[in-house]
Amino acid sequence: MNGVIERLGVSRLAAGSYTQMRLIIGDDADGETNILNQPHPYANYIIDSQGECHRLHVPSGDQTGIKLVHGFEIVKDLTTDLVLDFDVDRSVVRAGNSGKWLLKPTIRVIDTVENATVSGVVTDQTDAALPGVRVCAQVFDPDTDQVTIRTSTITDASGEYLMYLQPGTYTIVAYADGYSPACAGLTAELGQDYDASFVLPPADMQAITINVLLPQGAQDVIATVRFIMASPCDESSLIELKALNVSLTGVYEVPLPAGTYRVLATDGATTLPAQNIATGSAVTLDFTAG
């Protein structure tokens, strides 16, 4: 996360072409200590900003592992390096007020030889650094009107961030509640380093109320609700401003800068029709119908 790379492991494989890999989730905590210099209380958990530990439930992952589909080549007597880009922001889901936390892994596999990087600083209009800003690389397809998040990260205490990108054309978007988003177009080429710094102006914050209805008795169903808006750096394009993962039926208030958003919702099996909703309004997202 934020450009920090930790070695996950080394394996010996026969030379040849591979199409996927699986990450096997452990059942037992190891004997090391965590970032608080305390023994691990669970095999899989998160630590919140208050220093509290919360066990992570991994839907089916503890039995089958997490499948990563990405082709790569192993050449005899050579080492192949792969980076697993783990998007924590989109992977950890709090199940309403149940106290349960879920892991819905969003992991992208990058060949290190094809990396480009983009980095920068996010500040407010007084030039003060903004920590905790979500910065993401997005791709808009005008033929399908679809926005895809390729990777994202969070600015550190100094407002700085770094992301690895595969070659391609992106919109780099920076957003935090209380501010209007800022963005910049970027065409990344193999092995190049790019700078994209942003100044976020304050925003008139309002909210959209969403009433989410999930099937009764369904296990480990996670609905993703996305809020899409016109790009502030290209009127012909769209960006995703925010996404919310929901695992319980309920009413949720989503703070957003004042405006109208295209609301998209899917639970993986059902995708609801897109709706244009203005802040100050409410929308029902019913996954129980037919």
C-alpha atoms as an extended CHARMM CRD file, in Angstrom:
* protein
*
       290  EXT
         1         1  MET       CA              0.0000000000        0.0000000000        0.0000000000  PROA      1               0.0000000000
         2         2  ASN       CA              1.1500000000        3.5550000000       -0.8080000000  PROA      2               0.0000000000
         3         3  GLY       CA              4.0930000000        2.2100000000       -2.7970000000  PROA      3               0.0000000000
         4         4  VAL       CA              5.4860000000        0.1260000000        0.0920000000  PROA      4               0.0000000000
         5         5  ILE       CA              6.5390000000       -3.3540000000       -1.0210000000  PROA      5               0.0000000000
         6         6  GLU       CA              7.0120000000       -6.2500000000        1.4090000000  PROA      6               0.0000000000
         7         7  ARG       CA              8.3380000000       -9.6250000000        0.3270000000  PROA      7               0.0000000000
         8         8  LEU       CA              5.5440000000      -12.2080000000        0.4800000000  PROA      8               0.0000000000
         9         9  GLY       CA              7.4790000000      -15.3260000000       -0.4250000000  PROA      9               0.0000000000
        10        10  VAL       CA              9.6190000000      -17.2100000000       -2.9130000000  PROA      10              0.0000000000
        11        11  SER       CA              8.6490000000      -20.4150000000       -4.7220000000  PROA      11              0.0000000000
        12        12  ARG       CA             10.4430000000      -22.6620000000       -7.1860000000  PROA      12              0.0000000000
        13        13  LEU       CA              8.3740000000      -23.5050000000      -10.2480000000  PROA      13              0.0000000000
        14        14  ALA       CA              8.9770000000      -25.5000000000      -13.3960000000  PROA      14              0.0000000000
        15        15  ALA       CA              9.6650000000      -23.3780000000      -16.4840000000  PROA      15              0.0000000000
        16        16  GLY       CA              6.5480000000      -22.6440000000      -18.5090000000  PROA      16              0.0000000000
        17        17  SER       CA              3.4140000000      -20.5150000000      -18.7810000000  PROA      17              0.0000000000
        18        18  TYR       CA              1.0640000000      -20.0550000000      -15.8280000000  PROA      18              0.0000000000
        19        19  THR       CA             -2.4380000000      -18.5550000000      -15.8910000000  PROA      19              0.0000000000
        20        20  GLN       CA             -3.2830000000      -18.0100000000      -12.2150000000  PROA      20              0.0000000000
        21        21  MET       CA             -2.2490000000      -18.4240000000       -8.5870000000  PROA      21              0.0000000000
        22        22  ARG       CA             -4.0250000000      -18.8640000000       -5.2550000000  PROA      22              0.0000000000
        23        23  LEU       CA             -3.3170000000      -17.2050000000       -1.9330000000  PROA      23              0.0000000000
        24        24  ILE       CA             -4.0700000000      -19.6640000000        0.8580000000  PROA      24              0.0000000000
        25        25  ILE       CA             -5.4970000000      -18.0170000000        3.9790000000  PROA      25              0.0000000000
        26        26  GLY       CA             -4.0080000000      -19.2630000000        7.2300000000  PROA      26              0.0000000000
        27        27  ASP       CA             -6.1490000000      -20.5520000000       10.1030000000  PROA      27              0.0000000000
        28        28  ASP       CA             -3.7440000000      -19.9040000000       12.9710000000  PROA      28              0.0000000000
        29        29  ALA       CA             -1.8780000000      -16.8010000000       14.1170000000  PROA      29              0.0000000000
        30        30  ASP       CA              1.8990000000      -17.0370000000       13.8480000000  PROA      30              0.0000000000
        31        31  GLY       CA              4.3460000000      -16.3620000000       16.6670000000  PROA      31              0.0000000000
        32        32  GLU       CA              5.4000000000      -12.8940000000       15.5070000000  PROA      32              0.0000000000
        33        33  THR       CA              4.1680000000       -9.5540000000       16.8670000000  PROA      33              0.0000000000
        34        34  ASN       CA              1.9830000000       -6.9820000000       15.1080000000  PROA      34              0.0000000000
        35        35  ILE       CA              2.5380000000       -3.2350000000       14.5160000000  PROA      35              0.0000000000
        36        36  LEU       CA              1.5720000000       -2.6090000000       18.1630000000  PROA      36              0.0000000000
        37        37  ASN       CA              4.3380000000       -4.9930000000       19.2760000000  PROA      37              0.0000000000
        38        38  GLN       CA              1.6680000000       -7.3610000000       20.5940000000  PROA      38              0.0000000000
        39        39  PRO       CA              1.0950000000      -11.0450000000       19.7850000000  PROA      39              0.0000000000
        40        40  HSD       CA             -1.3490000000      -11.6120000000       16.9250000000  PROA      40              0.0000000000
        41        41  PRO       CA             -4.8060000000      -12.2060000000       18.4840000000  PROA      41              0.0000000000
        42        42  TYR       CA             -6.2010000000      -13.8700000000       15.3300000000  PROA      42              0.0000000000
        43        43  ALA       CA             -4.9030000000      -15.3270000000       12.1010000000  PROA      43              0.0000000000
        44        44  ASN       CA             -6.6510000000      -12.6180000000       10.0580000000  PROA      44              0.0000000000
        45        45  TYR       CA             -7.6410000000       -9.2470000000       11.4970000000  PROA      45              0.0000000000
        46        46  ILE       CA             -7.3990000000       -5.4810000000       11.1610000000  PROA      46              0.0000000000
        47        47  ILE       CA             -6.3260000000       -2.8250000000       13.6640000000  PROA      47              0.0000000000
        48        48  ASP       CA             -8.4670000000        0.3160000000       13.6840000000  PROA      48              0.0000000000
        49        49  SER       CA             -7.3500000000        3.8800000000       14.4110000000  PROA      49              0.0000000000
        50        50  GLN       CA             -8.1070000000        3.3430000000       18.1260000000  PROA      50              0.0000000000
        51        51  GLY       CA             -5.7510000000        0.3600000000       18.3160000000  PROA      51              0.0000000000
        52        52  GLU       CA             -8.6100000000       -2.1570000000       18.5600000000  PROA      52              0.0000000000
        53        53  CYS       CA             -8.2410000000       -5.5140000000       16.8030000000  PROA      53              0.0000000000
        54        54  HSD       CA            -11.1300000000       -6.9110000000       14.7490000000  PROA      54              0.0000000000
        55        55  ARG       CA            -11.2000000000      -10.4670000000       13.4000000000  PROA      55              0.0000000000
        56        56  LEU       CA            -11.6370000000      -10.6130000000        9.6130000000  PROA      56              0.0000000000
        57        57  HSD       CA            -14.0750000000      -13.1260000000        8.1780000000  PROA      57              0.0000000000
        58        58  VAL       CA            -12.9580000000      -14.3540000000        4.7480000000  PROA      58              0.0000000000
        59        59  PRO       CA            -15.9800000000      -15.6430000000        2.8030000000  PROA      59              0.0000000000
        60        60  SER       CA            -14.9670000000      -19.0900000000        1.4440000000  PROA      60              0.0000000000
        61        61  GLY       CA            -11.3540000000      -17.9180000000        1.2110000000  PROA      61              0.0000000000
        62        62  ASP       CA            -10.2230000000      -20.0360000000        4.1470000000  PROA      62              0.0000000000
        63        63  GLN       CA            -11.3160000000      -23.1610000000        2.2700000000  PROA      63              0.0000000000
        64        64  THR       CA            -10.4980000000      -22.3660000000       -1.3630000000  PROA      64              0.0000000000
        65        65  GLY       CA             -7.9610000000      -19.5730000000       -1.0950000000  PROA      65              0.0000000000
        66        66  ILE       CA             -8.0550000000      -16.3270000000       -3.0760000000  PROA      66              0.0000000000
        67        67  LYS       CA             -7.7140000000      -16.9400000000       -6.8150000000  PROA      67              0.0000000000
        68        68  LEU       CA             -5.6810000000      -14.3950000000       -8.7920000000  PROA      68              0.0000000000
        69        69  VAL       CA             -6.0330000000      -14.7500000000      -12.5560000000  PROA      69              0.0000000000
        70        70  HSD       CA             -2.9310000000      -13.3420000000      -14.2590000000  PROA      70              0.0000000000
        71        71  GLY       CA             -0.7340000000      -14.9770000000      -16.8550000000  PROA      71              0.0000000000
        72        72  PHE       CA              3.0380000000      -15.0430000000      -16.3270000000  PROA      72              0.0000000000
        73        73  GLU       CA              6.0910000000      -16.8540000000      -17.6540000000  PROA      73              0.0000000000
        74        74  ILE       CA              8.7260000000      -18.7750000000      -15.7020000000  PROA      74              0.0000000000
        75        75  VAL       CA             12.0210000000      -18.9480000000      -17.6180000000  PROA      75              0.0000000000
        76        76  LYS       CA             14.5310000000      -21.6520000000      -16.6990000000  PROA      76              0.0000000000
        77        77  ASP       CA             17.2820000000      -20.4150000000      -14.3440000000  PROA      77              0.0000000000
        78        78  LEU       CA             15.7740000000      -16.9190000000      -14.1290000000  PROA      78              0.0000000000
        79        79  THR       CA             13.6850000000      -15.1610000000      -11.4580000000  PROA      79              0.0000000000
        80        80  THR       CA             10.2420000000      -13.7510000000      -12.2320000000  PROA      80              0.0000000000
        81        81  ASP       CA              9.0920000000      -10.9850000000       -9.8640000000  PROA      81              0.0000000000
        82        82  LEU       CA              5.3680000000      -10.2670000000       -9.4210000000  PROA      82              0.0000000000
        83        83  VAL       CA              3.8330000000       -7.4670000000       -7.3360000000  PROA      83              0.0000000000
        84        84  LEU       CA              0.4610000000       -8.1490000000       -5.6930000000  PROA      84              0.0000000000
        85        85  ASP       CA             -1.2190000000       -4.7430000000       -5.4280000000  PROA      85              0.0000000000
        86        86  PHE       CA             -3.6160000000       -5.1260000000       -2.4730000000  PROA      86              0.0000000000
        87        87  ASP       CA             -6.2700000000       -2.3870000000       -2.4120000000  PROA      87              0.0000000000
        88        88  VAL       CA             -7.0690000000       -2.3000000000        1.3150000000  PROA      88              0.0000000000
        89        89  ASP       CA             -9.5370000000        0.5640000000        0.9950000000  PROA      89              0.0000000000
        90        90  ARG       CA            -11.8850000000       -1.4970000000       -1.1880000000  PROA      90              0.0000000000
        91        91  SER       CA            -11.1660000000       -4.8940000000        0.3910000000  PROA      91              0.0000000000
        92        92  VAL       CA            -12.2520000000       -4.5010000000        4.0160000000  PROA      92              0.0000000000
        93        93  VAL       CA            -16.0140000000       -4.2900000000        4.6440000000  PROA      93              0.0000000000
        94        94  ARG       CA            -17.7120000000       -3.5350000000        7.9520000000  PROA      94              0.0000000000
        95        95  ALA       CA            -21.0040000000       -5.4340000000        8.2200000000  PROA      95              0.0000000000
        96        96  GLY       CA            -23.2150000000       -2.6050000000        9.5040000000  PROA      96              0.0000000000
        97        97  ASN       CA            -23.5880000000       -2.5570000000       13.2880000000  PROA      97              0.0000000000
        98        98  SER       CA            -23.0760000000       -6.3120000000       13.6680000000  PROA      98              0.0000000000
        99        99  GLY       CA            -19.4540000000       -5.9120000000       14.7550000000  PROA      99              0.0000000000
       100       100  LYS       CA            -18.4250000000       -8.2700000000       11.9480000000  PROA      100             0.0000000000
       101       101  TRP       CA            -15.6980000000       -7.3450000000        9.4620000000  PROA      101             0.0000000000
       102       102  LEU       CA            -15.3640000000       -9.0340000000        6.0650000000  PROA      102             0.0000000000
       103       103  LEU       CA            -12.4620000000       -9.3580000000        3.6630000000  PROA      103             0.0000000000
       104       104  LYS       CA            -13.5030000000       -8.9280000000        0.0280000000  PROA      104             0.0000000000
       105       105  PRO       CA            -10.0490000000       -9.0050000000       -1.5560000000  PROA      105             0.0000000000
       106       106  THR       CA             -9.2230000000       -6.5950000000       -4.3710000000  PROA      106             0.0000000000
       107       107  ILE       CA             -5.7780000000       -7.6380000000       -5.5420000000  PROA      107             0.0000000000
       108       108  ARG       CA             -4.0950000000       -6.7820000000       -8.8270000000  PROA      108             0.0000000000
       109       109  VAL       CA             -1.0390000000       -8.6520000000      -10.1220000000  PROA      109             0.0000000000
       110       110  ILE       CA              1.6540000000       -6.4990000000      -11.7440000000  PROA      110             0.0000000000
       111       111  ASP       CA              4.7390000000       -7.6560000000      -13.5990000000  PROA      111             0.0000000000
       112       112  THR       CA              7.5270000000       -5.5380000000      -12.1240000000  PROA      112             0.0000000000
       113       113  VAL       CA              9.2610000000       -5.0490000000      -15.4720000000  PROA      113             0.0000000000
       114       114  GLU       CA              6.1380000000       -3.2880000000      -16.7890000000  PROA      114             0.0000000000
       115       115  ASN       CA              5.7390000000       -0.8160000000      -13.9190000000  PROA      115             0.0000000000
       116       116  ALA       CA              5.3490000000        2.9100000000      -14.1560000000  PROA      116             0.0000000000
       117       117  THR       CA              4.8220000000        4.9870000000      -11.0270000000  PROA      117             0.0000000000
       118       118  VAL       CA              2.7960000000        8.0810000000      -10.2420000000  PROA      118             0.0000000000
       119       119  SER       CA              3.3410000000       10.0490000000       -7.0460000000  PROA      119             0.0000000000
       120       120  GLY       CA              2.6140000000       13.4450000000       -5.6100000000  PROA      120             0.0000000000
       121       121  VAL       CA              1.3020000000       15.5180000000       -2.7310000000  PROA      121             0.0000000000
       122       122  VAL       CA             -2.3090000000       16.4690000000       -1.9450000000  PROA      122             0.0000000000
       123       123  THR       CA             -2.9220000000       19.7570000000       -0.1330000000  PROA      123             0.0000000000
       124       124  ASP       CA             -5.7790000000       22.1160000000        0.6640000000  PROA      124             0.0000000000
       125       125  GLN       CA             -5.9740000000       25.6980000000       -0.5970000000  PROA      125             0.0000000000
       126       126  THR       CA             -3.7710000000       26.9140000000        2.2670000000  PROA      126             0.0000000000
       127       127  ASP       CA             -1.0210000000       24.5280000000        1.1170000000  PROA      127             0.0000000000
       128       128  ALA       CA             -1.5430000000       22.3200000000        4.1890000000  PROA      128             0.0000000000
       129       129  ALA       CA             -0.9130000000       18.6170000000        3.5930000000  PROA      129             0.0000000000
       130       130  LEU       CA             -4.0370000000       16.4230000000        3.5210000000  PROA      130             0.0000000000
       131       131  PRO       CA             -3.5730000000       12.9350000000        4.9700000000  PROA      131             0.0000000000
       132       132  GLY       CA             -6.1150000000       10.1790000000        4.3350000000  PROA      132             0.0000000000
       133       133  VAL       CA             -7.0830000000       11.3430000000        0.8280000000  PROA      133             0.0000000000
       134       134  ARG       CA             -8.0720000000        8.5450000000       -1.5220000000  PROA      134             0.0000000000
       135       135  VAL       CA             -6.0890000000        8.7230000000       -4.7720000000  PROA      135             0.0000000000
       136       136  CYS       CA             -6.9680000000        6.2940000000       -7.5400000000  PROA      136             0.0000000000
       137       137  ALA       CA             -6.1760000000        5.5260000000      -11.1560000000  PROA      137             0.0000000000
       138       138  GLN       CA             -9.3940000000        5.2130000000      -13.1610000000  PROA      138             0.0000000000
       139       139  VAL       CA            -10.2230000000        4.2580000000      -16.7380000000  PROA      139             0.0000000000
       140       140  PHE       CA            -13.3660000000        5.4780000000      -18.5250000000  PROA      140             0.0000000000
       141       141  ASP       CA            -14.6810000000        3.5500000000      -21.5290000000  PROA      141             0.0000000000
       142       142  PRO       CA            -16.8790000000        5.9030000000      -23.6000000000  PROA      142             0.0000000000
       143       143  ASP       CA            -18.2820000000        2.9930000000      -25.6240000000  PROA      143             0.0000000000
       144       144  THR       CA            -19.8080000000        1.3070000000      -22.5500000000  PROA      144             0.0000000000
       145       145  ASP       CA            -19.9930000000        4.3710000000      -20.2710000000  PROA      145             0.0000000000
       146       146  GLN       CA            -18.1710000000        2.3210000000      -17.6280000000  PROA      146             0.0000000000
       147       147  VAL       CA            -15.6140000000        3.5250000000      -15.0820000000  PROA      147             0.0000000000
       148       148  THR       CA            -13.0310000000        1.0460000000      -13.7740000000  PROA      148             0.0000000000
       149       149  ILE       CA            -10.7080000000        1.5680000000      -10.8010000000  PROA      149             0.0000000000
       150       150  ARG       CA             -7.3130000000        0.1150000000      -11.6850000000  PROA      150             0.0000000000
       151       151  THR       CA             -5.6040000000        0.8550000000       -8.3760000000  PROA      151             0.0000000000
       152       152  SER       CA             -5.9360000000        3.2030000000       -5.4060000000  PROA      152             0.0000000000
       153       153  THR       CA             -4.1030000000        4.3190000000       -2.3060000000  PROA      153             0.0000000000
       154       154  ILE       CA             -4.3670000000        6.7450000000        0.6240000000  PROA      154             0.0000000000
       155       155  THR       CA             -2.1310000000        9.7600000000        1.2560000000  PROA      155             0.0000000000
       156       156  ASP       CA              0.1490000000        9.5380000000        4.2880000000  PROA      156             0.0000000000
       157       157  ALA       CA              0.5660000000       12.0400000000        7.1280000000  PROA      157             0.0000000000
       158       158  SER       CA              2.5260000000       14.3420000000        4.7800000000  PROA      158             0.0000000000
       159       159  GLY       CA             -0.1590000000       14.2090000000        2.0950000000  PROA      159             0.0000000000
       160       160  GLU       CA              2.0950000000       12.0990000000       -0.1220000000  PROA      160             0.0000000000
       161       161  TYR       CA              1.1760000000        9.0320000000       -2.1520000000  PROA      161             0.0000000000
       162       162  LEU       CA              2.6860000000        6.6220000000       -4.6730000000  PROA      162             0.0000000000
       163       163  MET       CA              1.0210000000        4.1060000000       -6.9890000000  PROA      163             0.0000000000
       164       164  TYR       CA              2.3350000000        1.5200000000       -9.4530000000  PROA      164             0.0000000000
       165       165  LEU       CA              0.7140000000        1.5240000000      -12.8950000000  PROA      165             0.0000000000
       166       166  GLN       CA              0.8300000000       -0.7260000000      -15.8960000000  PROA      166             0.0000000000
       167       167  PRO       CA              1.2620000000        1.1310000000      -19.2140000000  PROA      167             0.0000000000
       168       168  GLY       CA             -1.9840000000        2.8000000000      -20.2740000000  PROA      168             0.0000000000
       169       169  THR       CA             -4.1170000000        5.9290000000      -20.1310000000  PROA      169             0.0000000000
       170       170  TYR       CA             -5.6800000000        6.8880000000      -16.7970000000  PROA      170             0.0000000000
       171       171  THR       CA             -7.5040000000        9.6080000000      -14.9290000000  PROA      171             0.0000000000
       172       172  ILE       CA             -5.8290000000       10.1190000000      -11.5470000000  PROA      172             0.0000000000
       173       173  VAL       CA             -8.5040000000       11.2090000000       -9.0490000000  PROA      173             0.0000000000
       174       174  ALA       CA             -7.9850000000       12.6250000000       -5.5370000000  PROA      174             0.0000000000
       175       175  TYR       CA            -10.9210000000       12.9470000000       -3.1260000000  PROA      175             0.0000000000
       176       176  ALA       CA            -11.7010000000       13.2540000000        0.5850000000  PROA      176             0.0000000000
       177       177  ASP       CA            -14.9680000000       14.1380000000        2.3300000000  PROA      177             0.0000000000
       178       178  GLY       CA            -15.2470000000       17.8720000000        2.8980000000  PROA      178             0.0000000000
       179       179  TYR       CA            -13.5220000000       18.7110000000       -0.3750000000  PROA      179             0.0000000000
       180       180  SER       CA            -14.2850000000       18.7580000000       -4.0830000000  PROA      180             0.0000000000
       181       181  PRO       CA            -12.3980000000       16.1790000000       -6.1390000000  PROA      181             0.0000000000
       182       182  ALA       CA             -9.4060000000       17.0060000000       -8.3160000000  PROA      182             0.0000000000
       183       183  CYS       CA             -8.0840000000       14.9630000000      -11.2160000000  PROA      183             0.0000000000
       184       184  ALA       CA             -5.5390000000       14.8120000000      -14.0240000000  PROA      184             0.0000000000
       185       185  GLY       CA             -5.1650000000       12.7580000000      -17.1920000000  PROA      185             0.0000000000
       186       186  LEU       CA             -2.0540000000       10.5810000000      -17.4560000000  PROA      186             0.0000000000
       187       187  THR       CA             -0.6450000000        8.2710000000      -20.1190000000  PROA      187             0.0000000000
       188       188  ALA       CA              1.8270000000        5.9470000000      -18.4070000000  PROA      188             0.0000000000
       189       189  GLU       CA              4.6770000000        4.3620000000      -20.3230000000  PROA      189             0.0000000000
       190       190  LEU       CA              6.8430000000        1.4290000000      -19.3320000000  PROA      190             0.0000000000
       191       191  GLY       CA              9.4090000000        2.2320000000      -16.6480000000  PROA      191             0.0000000000
       192       192  GLN       CA              8.5500000000        5.9320000000      -16.3350000000  PROA      192             0.0000000000
       193       193  ASP       CA              7.9040000000        7.9470000000      -13.1540000000  PROA      193             0.0000000000
       194       194  TYR       CA              5.2110000000       10.6490000000      -13.1380000000  PROA      194             0.0000000000
       195       195  ASP       CA              4.1760000000       13.4360000000      -10.7770000000  PROA      195             0.0000000000
       196       196  ALA       CA              0.5370000000       14.3170000000      -10.1310000000  PROA      196             0.0000000000
       197       197  SER       CA             -0.0320000000       16.6610000000       -7.1900000000  PROA      197             0.0000000000
       198       198  PHE       CA             -3.4320000000       18.0900000000       -6.3030000000  PROA      198             0.0000000000
       199       199  VAL       CA             -5.0140000000       21.0080000000       -4.4310000000  PROA      199             0.0000000000
       200       200  LEU       CA             -8.4890000000       20.1900000000       -3.0970000000  PROA      200             0.0000000000
       201       201  PRO       CA            -10.9360000000       23.0980000000       -2.6550000000  PROA      201             0.0000000000
       202       202  PRO       CA            -13.5820000000       22.9100000000        0.1090000000  PROA      202             0.0000000000
       203       203  ALA       CA            -16.9980000000       21.5780000000       -0.9030000000  PROA      203             0.0000000000
       204       204  ASP       CA            -20.6060000000       22.0840000000        0.1420000000  PROA      204             0.0000000000
       205       205  MET       CA            -21.2230000000       18.6260000000        1.6010000000  PROA      205             0.0000000000
       206       206  GLN       CA            -24.6860000000       17.0880000000        1.4680000000  PROA      206             0.0000000000
       207       207  ALA       CA            -25.8020000000       13.4410000000        1.3670000000  PROA      207             0.0000000000
       208       208  ILE       CA            -27.6860000000       10.7890000000       -0.5480000000  PROA      208             0.0000000000
       209       209  THR       CA            -29.7030000000        8.3310000000        1.5530000000  PROA      209             0.0000000000
       210       210  ILE       CA            -29.6540000000        4.7610000000        0.2830000000  PROA      210             0.0000000000
       211       211  ASN       CA            -32.0570000000        2.0840000000        1.4810000000  PROA      211             0.0000000000
       212       212  VAL       CA            -30.4290000000       -1.2720000000        0.7070000000  PROA      212             0.0000000000
       213       213  LEU       CA            -32.5460000000       -4.4340000000        0.7020000000  PROA      213             0.0000000000
       214       214  LEU       CA            -30.5950000000       -7.7030000000        0.6460000000  PROA      214             0.0000000000
       215       215  PRO       CA            -32.1090000000      -11.2190000000        0.4990000000  PROA      215             0.0000000000
       216       216  GLN       CA            -32.9990000000      -12.6060000000        3.9200000000  PROA      216             0.0000000000
       217       217  GLY       CA            -30.7740000000      -15.4350000000        5.0900000000  PROA      217             0.0000000000
       218       218  ALA       CA            -28.1590000000      -14.8440000000        2.4020000000  PROA      218             0.0000000000
       219       219  GLN       CA            -24.6410000000      -15.5610000000        3.6390000000  PROA      219             0.0000000000
       220       220  ASP       CA            -21.6650000000      -13.3400000000        2.8340000000  PROA      220             0.0000000000
       221       221  VAL       CA            -23.5490000000      -11.2060000000        0.2880000000  PROA      221             0.0000000000
       222       222  ILE       CA            -21.8320000000       -7.8650000000       -0.2360000000  PROA      222             0.0000000000
       223       223  ALA       CA            -23.4760000000       -5.1510000000       -2.3020000000  PROA      223             0.0000000000
       224       224  THR       CA            -21.2400000000       -2.4760000000       -3.8020000000  PROA      224             0.0000000000
       225       225  VAL       CA            -22.8160000000        0.9360000000       -4.3870000000  PROA      225             0.0000000000
       226       226  ARG       CA            -20.8560000000        3.3360000000       -6.6090000000  PROA      226             0.0000000000
       227       227  PHE       CA            -21.3310000000        7.0730000000       -7.0570000000  PROA      227             0.0000000000
       228       228  ILE       CA            -20.3410000000        8.2990000000      -10.5300000000  PROA      228             0.0000000000
       229       229  MET       CA            -20.0530000000       11.9420000000      -11.6250000000  PROA      229             0.0000000000
       230       230  ALA       CA            -18.8400000000       14.0260000000      -14.5590000000  PROA      230             0.0000000000
       231       231  SER       CA            -15.0730000000       14.3740000000      -14.5300000000  PROA      231             0.0000000000
       232       232  PRO       CA            -13.9190000000       17.8330000000      -13.3450000000  PROA      232             0.0000000000
       233       233  CYS       CA            -10.9200000000       17.6110000000      -15.6930000000  PROA      233             0.0000000000
       234       234  ASP       CA            -12.7520000000       16.3350000000      -18.8090000000  PROA      234             0.0000000000
       235       235  GLU       CA            -16.4360000000       17.0990000000      -19.3610000000  PROA      235             0.0000000000
       236       236  SER       CA            -16.7620000000       14.2030000000      -21.8240000000  PROA      236             0.0000000000
       237       237  SER       CA            -15.6070000000       11.6570000000      -19.2380000000  PROA      237             0.0000000000
       238       238  LEU       CA            -16.8840000000       10.1800000000      -15.9700000000  PROA      238             0.0000000000
       239       239  ILE       CA            -15.1650000000        9.3530000000      -12.6790000000  PROA      239             0.0000000000
       240       240  GLU       CA            -16.0940000000        7.3110000000       -9.6400000000  PROA      240             0.0000000000
       241       241  LEU       CA            -16.1040000000        9.5780000000       -6.5980000000  PROA      241             0.0000000000
       242       242  LYS       CA            -16.9580000000        7.0670000000       -3.9030000000  PROA      242             0.0000000000
       243       243  ALA       CA            -17.9990000000        3.4410000000       -3.4060000000  PROA      243             0.0000000000
       244       244  LEU       CA            -19.7370000000        1.8450000000       -0.4360000000  PROA      244             0.0000000000
       245       245  ASN       CA            -19.7070000000       -1.8790000000        0.4080000000  PROA      245             0.0000000000
       246       246  VAL       CA            -22.8240000000       -3.0430000000        2.2880000000  PROA      246             0.0000000000
       247       247  SER       CA            -23.4250000000       -6.4770000000        3.7880000000  PROA      247             0.0000000000
       248       248  LEU       CA            -26.5980000000       -5.8130000000        5.8110000000  PROA      248             0.0000000000
       249       249  THR       CA            -30.0570000000       -4.5500000000        4.8790000000  PROA      249             0.0000000000
       250       250  GLY       CA            -30.4180000000       -0.9960000000        6.1630000000  PROA      250             0.0000000000
       251       251  VAL       CA            -30.4810000000        2.7360000000        5.5440000000  PROA      251             0.0000000000
       252       252  TYR       CA            -27.1530000000        4.4590000000        4.9270000000  PROA      252             0.0000000000
       253       253  GLU       CA            -26.2940000000        8.1580000000        4.6810000000  PROA      253             0.0000000000
       254       254  VAL       CA            -23.5360000000        8.7850000000        2.1230000000  PROA      254             0.0000000000
       255       255  PRO       CA            -21.8790000000       12.2440000000        2.3910000000  PROA      255             0.0000000000
       256       256  LEU       CA            -21.0480000000       13.7500000000       -0.9970000000  PROA      256             0.0000000000
       257       257  PRO       CA            -20.3240000000       17.1840000000       -2.4680000000  PROA      257             0.0000000000
       258       258  ALA       CA            -23.5940000000       18.7830000000       -3.6040000000  PROA      258             0.0000000000
       259       259  GLY       CA            -24.6100000000       17.6110000000       -7.0640000000  PROA      259             0.0000000000
       260       260  THR       CA            -26.2010000000       14.8010000000       -9.0470000000  PROA      260             0.0000000000
       261       261  TYR       CA            -24.6470000000       11.3380000000       -9.2460000000  PROA      261             0.0000000000
       262       262  ARG       CA            -25.1990000000        8.1940000000      -11.2410000000  PROA      262             0.0000000000
       263       263  VAL       CA            -25.7820000000        5.4880000000       -8.6250000000  PROA      263             0.0000000000
       264       264  LEU       CA            -24.7260000000        1.9710000000       -9.6220000000  PROA      264             0.0000000000
       265       265  ALA       CA            -25.2700000000       -1.0800000000       -7.4180000000  PROA      265             0.0000000000
       266       266  THR       CA            -24.3960000000       -4.7610000000       -7.7070000000  PROA      266             0.0000000000
       267       267  ASP       CA            -24.1330000000       -7.7200000000       -5.3360000000  PROA      267             0.0000000000
       268       268  GLY       CA            -22.0690000000       -9.7860000000       -7.7520000000  PROA      268             0.0000000000
       269       269  ALA       CA            -25.0720000000      -11.7590000000       -9.0010000000  PROA      269             0.0000000000
       270       270  THR       CA            -27.5180000000       -8.9050000000       -9.6910000000  PROA      270             0.0000000000
       271       271  THR       CA            -26.7700000000       -5.4910000000      -11.1470000000  PROA      271             0.0000000000
       272       272  LEU       CA            -29.5040000000       -2.9190000000      -10.6200000000  PROA      272             0.0000000000
       273       273  PRO       CA            -30.3470000000       -0.3070000000      -13.2830000000  PROA      273             0.0000000000
       274       274  ALA       CA            -28.3750000000        2.9180000000      -12.9510000000  PROA      274             0.0000000000
       275       275  GLN       CA            -30.2310000000        5.8530000000      -11.3600000000  PROA      275             0.0000000000
       276       276  ASN       CA            -29.4180000000        9.5730000000      -11.4300000000  PROA      276             0.0000000000
       277       277  ILE       CA            -29.8440000000       10.8880000000       -7.8810000000  PROA      277             0.0000000000
       278       278  ALA       CA            -29.2900000000       14.4010000000       -6.5190000000  PROA      278             0.0000000000
       279       279  THR       CA            -27.8360000000       15.0370000000       -3.0850000000  PROA      279             0.0000000000
       280       280  GLY       CA            -30.5730000000       15.6510000000       -0.5240000000  PROA      280             0.0000000000
       281       281  SER       CA            -32.5670000000       12.7710000000       -2.0510000000  PROA      281             0.0000000000
       282       282  ALA       CA            -33.0710000000        9.0980000000       -1.2190000000  PROA      282             0.0000000000
       283       283  VAL       CA            -32.9400000000        5.9490000000       -3.3230000000  PROA      283             0.0000000000
       284       284  THR       CA            -33.9710000000        2.3340000000       -2.6690000000  PROA      284             0.0000000000
       285       285  LEU       CA            -31.6730000000       -0.4310000000       -3.9070000000  PROA      285             0.0000000000
       286       286  ASP       CA            -33.6970000000       -3.6460000000       -3.8190000000  PROA      286             0.0000000000
       287       287  PHE       CA            -31.7930000000       -6.8920000000       -4.4040000000  PROA      287             0.0000000000
       288       288  THR       CA            -34.7330000000       -9.0420000000       -3.2350000000  PROA      288             0.0000000000
       289       289  ALA       CA            -36.9990000000       -8.5190000000       -6.2550000000  PROA      289             0.0000000000
       290       290  GLY       CA            -37.2620000000      -11.3340000000       -8.8210000000  PROA      290             0.0000000000
